[in-house]
Amino acid sequence: MGGLIKGYFETGHFANLAEATRRDYRKCADFLAPIRDTPVHVIGTPLIAGIHDKAAKKIGWRRANMVRTLLSEVFRHAVPRGLVAANYAKDVIPKRRPRDRAYANRPWTIEERDIVLSRAKPHVRVALALMMNTGLDPSDALTLRKDQIEGDTIWGVRGKTGEVAIPVSLTLRAALDSIPAHEAATVLASSQGAAWTYNGFSTVWHRFKTGLEADGLIAPGLTLKGLRHTVATTLREAGLDKRRIADLLGQKTPSMARHYSRSANLADKNRETMATLVWGGTPDCRGQTPLTGADYRSDTR
């Protein structure tokens, strides 16, 4: 088992993965280290299913699914080399999120965004503003280089899926213009003028957030990745389709846009849709013309 995993880590496929994905896969390999001496001839789907089940109990459902994904990639690359007969992880059913578990990375409320921005130090505020106004993953925002902003467009910054083009809004432009001069190649920099590391910014953010929670100014659960979900949710509530949201966020499939915007409050738009379905734009049974979408919104608010 250990040899198969080691061989996969030496492939070009692994080398071309995003840094965060490579890091996650290596953590999964560390979890599997105690069984690295398992002979190849005893590996099969039942064994992988058992490993998956034990992983879910020890490290949680999400990371267990990552272990399954890693093994699936290992076997997928080992089959053409004649090292294993099949992809034994392919038919292992992924674990589902527990029903009673809150979604991770929930969207921020407008009030939370205002409070955080108004109290953050300048070098932290601009980083948060960049994430809020682009939907960039925190790791992509922190490593964004100055030469990746051309005029009013941010280019090629999505680590996992390649090039994206994100317009620079007036709000974001104002935030970027407020950045103190620094020599780092990245757009964002710490108070010392050095490029942020992910761990460095996460530490500063956690300390800042914890203080706001202790003062009762924000609710628990705010995360940096939640800003990406916030952008997707806001766009979904505004009526944008999943494909357009996926294009902005640099996602390959609309299903990921649906995942990121799952908290969207679609009640108002669904009421408009139902009104169209029921009345069909004709007078109702009382002889009254049904409300238009705009009238319905103003009436209910």
Order of alpha helices (4+ residues) and beta strands (2+ residues): alpha-alpha-alpha-alpha-alpha-alpha-alpha-alpha-beta-beta-beta-alpha-alpha-alpha-alpha-alpha-alpha-alpha
